[in-house]
Amino acid sequence: MGSGADRSEALRNRWRTLGVDLGVTGSAGASSWDDGGERLLEAYGAAGRAYHGLDHLVAVLDLLERLWPHPDRPVPAAVRAAAWFHDAIYDPRRADDEVRSAAWARSALGAAGAAAAADLAARLVEATAGHRLTADLVATPGAACFLDADLAILGAAPAAYDRYVGAIRIEYAHLDEAAFATGRLAVLNDLAARPHLYLSGRGRARFEAAARANLAREIDGLRSGHPEGAGPREGSGS
């Protein structure tokens, strides 16, 4: 079994665990739940996802666990569900991916009998559009960890950050260099102007300094006329 098959089977097991924790995978619902997981794996594995694919899903799920500061209890199931659905729909030519992904979460989780989790997961998915928490989500356990996990790539080592940048540029191949650079600069400048890029204590300690250095380096490159990549939507780092 190759590494890709291993990864897919590991993701299937994690999806089944999520179903158990949500209480939706009894004998009557297990098959339907598994089918929903397969649809998500197909979506993340679709052609053209140079960055926002299965590797990104795994990274967000893993980092969510590492940033969660309570080793005595698991990350809330609704927050883990948000991680699964946050890039379920991804089309760089549109600006409503988060809204449509949230709608998928509401529909799938609601149909499975997890209405309360569906609403929270969907609102968290919507929050990835700007990587900000609305007032009603600030006190939600795990919400900040989720958004930080999604944006963690900005705080990666320079070589990994550059690979991410190149992958995002591939996803935005429909834009010419001028349009791409203009949009990307707007996104980066917005991020750089924030008092904090990360919302959790662990995320800030682990990623903030490196992310600021990476953003400054990319901004300098774009301003000098040598764009290093990435896409023009605020959510492109997610």
Summary of the structure (lengths in Angstrom):
residues: 238
radius of gyration: 17.6
end to end distance: 29.6
largest distance: 59.9
contacts: 778
relative contact order: 0.12
helix: 67%
strand: 0%
